[in-house]
Amino acid sequence: MENIWKRRRRKKQDLYVVIFLAIFTASYFVYNHISSEDRGVKAYTKALIEYKDTDYEKAYHEFAKVPSGSTLKESALFRQARCATNMGKKELAIKKYKKIVRSRSKSSIVPISEYNMANLLLDLKDKRAKKHFQNIIKKHPTSDYAIAAEYYLGLIELANLPESTKNRQKAIDRAFINFKTYIIKSPDGRFALKCVQEIEKLNVSLKNYDNLLIAQVYYANGEYEKARQYLDKTTISESWADFAKTEHKLKNYEKTRYYTDYGLRNYAAAVEPNDVYQVIDNYISTFSSRKEGINSLLAQNYDSTGSDYISYLNCNEVVGKNYKEACYRTLYEKYPNGQFSGDALYNLFIIKYLQKKYYDAQRLGFLHMKKFPNVKSSPAVTYYMGKIANKLKHYESANSYYKKVLANYPDSYYAFRANYNLYKADGSMPFLNITPKPVVFPYKKSLENNLVIKLALLKDYDLVEELCKKDKFIQSWIAYQKGNHTISAILARNAMEDMQAKPAFDDLRWRLAYPLHYYDVVEKVKGNNNPIILESIIKEESHFNPFATSSVGASGLMQLMPATYNEIVKNTNIGSDIYNTESNIKAGSIYYERLKKSLGNKDLYAISAYNGGIGSVSNWFSKLIYNDTDEFVEQIPYPETKNYVKKVFRSYWVYGNIY
């Protein structure tokens, strides 16, 4: 019995020892990891300063101090390789890149490293370069590095031509395929023109498609005469659109019209629809007016790809409600499944709504929502279905539609209007001021185990940019950090437009798409204006470019005409420089306030006049028949002004929600 108790006591003691060792080991690893991270950050930060100061030797040794346990070690190796390259020590750089490639890491540093290593090996005339370029294509086929690898593989083939005639021709054929593959994947890429120049040296027999590809590369690079030379070697049935576009660039408008007519009449189906639409737009631009160009196309009575686009353009130009309705109805009935049928149906729907034929409009709205569930006009249709339900006293249904607009299209102009109809007690302009928040890195959650976020926090912008080439939000953030505010805002805006489902307004990406540049100045000079409206006008007018100048001479952040600016300057203490940010915003604020006072203190009318002119807006008061804000906006005769009003109010709404 005593032995049993002794054994039990010994087992318990052994268990305590095991637990103690486990805790000690875990604590050691946690401490070591934290210590490695902390040391890694300090070393990397110091090394990056030396790197930016171009002291590459010192930077190389500082990057070496990043511990192997740090998540920054891979980036440090990459930076060491760059340092070695800048010092002319290619073999050392290759050694560092090789270490990254062999690590079997899944980070995007690996393909960049292998690509850089392959280029260095190529410079050293090392045969291993070919293997690494091939490996990039195999393992990372969708990357930009895989496309570039095709160009280099072509060069390698030509640099090592066998003496045997048969094998020599095979190598030339492989090189031709490499260059051609690059052109197909990236006709406007960095090496596209070089690929064409290499192909021209090969003396290979080019087929119709090959000549067309080369012509497209020359066109993309602005060498239109050379593009035409290669187009002359193609079959016109496949290349008529390229002929038309090239002749348009060369300002040979008669030939532009000839190829457009010939292609639309005989071979429109052989060309991508978007190319057909571009050709049609070019054709129209060769006439003194859009209407004249559209009428010329209509007179040909084409029945091919592009016919619906011509009809659609015509409907947009038609004046008179009855004529417009007939035009859109014909367009929809003739091309019920065409690319422009959704917009045609939407226009019929709005026309019926404005005619107060609510049941007819409702029927068309149901059809639109069923047939075109998520197109550009979907927010408008959903919103007006709510308005119709309200007119028919179906109040719960109306509110349901408004809530659907807010949920599915939160950043649209119609979300702004839906919010007003749901919560009228809050007024038509719910936001009077906002609290600025800084633009920060657009992601909270980890990317690649926090590597990108860590590099961003350490201000290694060049490496972040290289690692995230396809993420427009990160590219936007980098442009912002480098002071390219206009490019930053446009990149983020386009990225948001590409998203089917929009994130919540507290998502950090919104701040990039809707930054508050110059808002401190706006607050200072706002006068009696809503500062968010002024900020929205700046965003839509100039995308925050203080030196923006339009084709008609409108200048600066608020795109003021010089005559308007000079007239305001005479009676104020504003400086004479129209491009000075504070002067321009102050003058714009005064001008906007004047418009507003002249138009019943209504922002809607002032925004309309800011774009379309106060005379036009005053004229619309007497000519348009409307009962509310929505009916006025939808009937603004100038498409540019109508869209401008919606864009400014949309920005106002989004700014209010973000900030």
C-alpha positions, 0 to 999 in steps of 0.5 A: 500500500505504501509503495502505491502512495509513493508511486502516486506521489512521484507521478504527481511530482513528474507532472508538476515538472512537465507543466513547469517546463511547458510553461517555461518553454512557452514563456521563453518562446513568447518572450523571444518572439516579442523581443525579436519583433521589437528588435526587428522593428528598431533595426528595420527602421534605422536601416530604412533611414540609411537606405533612403539617404542612399548609404547602401552599405550602412543600410545593408548591415543594419538590415542584417540586424533584423532577427530571424524570428522577426516577421520583417526578416523576409523584407530585410533580406529583400532590402539587403538584396536591393542594397547589394544591387545598388552597390554593384554587388550582384552576386551578393544580391542574388544570394539574398534573393535566393534565400527568400525564394528557397524559404517557400514563403507564400508572401508576394515578396517571393515572385518579386525576388525571383524576378529580380534574381533572374534579371541579375543572373541575366546581366551576368549571362548566367544560364540559370536565369532562364530556369527562374523566368520559366519558374515565375510563369509556372508558379505565378502565371497571373502576375505582372512578373510572369508577363515580363518574364516572357519578354526576357525569355525571348531575349534569352532564346535569341542570345543563345541561338544554336549553330544548327539551322534546324535548332536555330529556327526552333529557338527563333520560333520560341522567341517569337512566341514569347514576344507575341505572348507578352503583346497579347497579355499587355499590348500597352505594357513597358516592353510591348514596343521592345517586343515588336522591335525584336519581332521585326528583327526576326524576319519571320512570316507574320499572319493576319493576327500577328500584324494586327497585334503589332499595329495595336501596340504601335497605336497604344504607343502613339505611333499611328503611322506605323500602326497603319503600315501594319494594318495595311497587311491585315484583313479589313474584316477583322481590323476595320475598327483599328483602321477607323481609330487610327485614321481618327488619330491621324485626323483623316476624318474622311477615312474615319467615316469610310472605315466606320461605315464599311465595318458597321455595314459588313463586319461589326460582329467581328469586333468587340462591342466596346471597340465598336462604341469607340469607333461610333463616338469617333465618327460622331466627333468628326461632325460639327455637332453631335446631332449631325453625326448621330443623324448621319449614322441613323440614315445608314439604317445599320442592323448590326453590333452598334445599332442599339448604341446609335439609337441610344445616343439618338434618344439622349439627344431627342428633345420633347417628352413625347418624342423621347418616350417613343424613342426609348420605347422603340429602342427597348422593344427592338433590343430588349436584351441589348446593353442599353435596354436597361437604361431605355427601360429606366427612362420610360419608367421616369417618363411615366412617373413624371406624367403621373401615370403611377400604375404604368410606371410601377409596372415598368419598375417591377420589370426593371427590378426583375430584369436588371437587378443591379445596374447603374439605374437600379438605385433610381428605380428602387427610390422612385418605386418608393415614391410611387408607393407613397403616392398610392398611399402604400406607406409601409411599402414606400418605406421598405423601398427607401430602406432598400436604397439605403441598404443596397446603394448607401453611397448613391444620390438616391440614398440621400433622397431616401433618407430625407423621405424616411426622416423628414424631421431631420430636414433635407440637409441633415449634415451641417458640420463634420469632424475631420479624421485623418487618412490612415492605412485602409485596412485594419485586419491583417494582410499577409500576417501583418507584413504589409501593415507593418511595412506601411507603419514603418513608411517603407512605401516603395516596398508596399507599393511593389507588393500590392500593385493590384490593390487600388486602395493601397495604391491610393494610400501610397499616392496620398502619403507621397502628396499626390492627392488628386491621383489618390482620390481618383484611385480610391473612387474607382476602387469603390465604384468597382465594388458590388457591395459597399462597406460600412461608412466607418471602413477606412477606405472611404476616407481615401475616396472622400478625403477632407483636403482644404477643409480647414480653409473651407471652414474659415471662408465658408460664410453662410454656406454649408461647408460640406457642400463647398467641400463636395463642390471642390471634390467634384470640380477639381479632385483637389488639384489646386492647379486644375484648368478646364478646356474653357479656362475654369481654374483652381480648386473650385473651377472658377472662370477668370472673369468671375474671379476677377469680378469678386476680387475687385470688391474683396481683399482676396489676392489676385492669384486664382490658383492660390488655394485660400483665395480660390476657395474664398472666391468660390464660397462668395460666388456660391453664396451669391447664387444661393441668395439669388435662387431662394437660398436653396442649395439645389438651385445654387448647385445647378447654377454653379454648373449650368449658369444662373440664367439657365436655372431661372429659365427652368423655373418658368419652363419646367413643371414640377412639384418637388425636388426630385421632379425638378432634378430629373427634368434638368435639360442639361445632362451634364448639370443633372449629373453634376447636381447628383454627384455633389449631393452624393458627395455631401451625403457620403461625407456626412456619413463618413465624418 
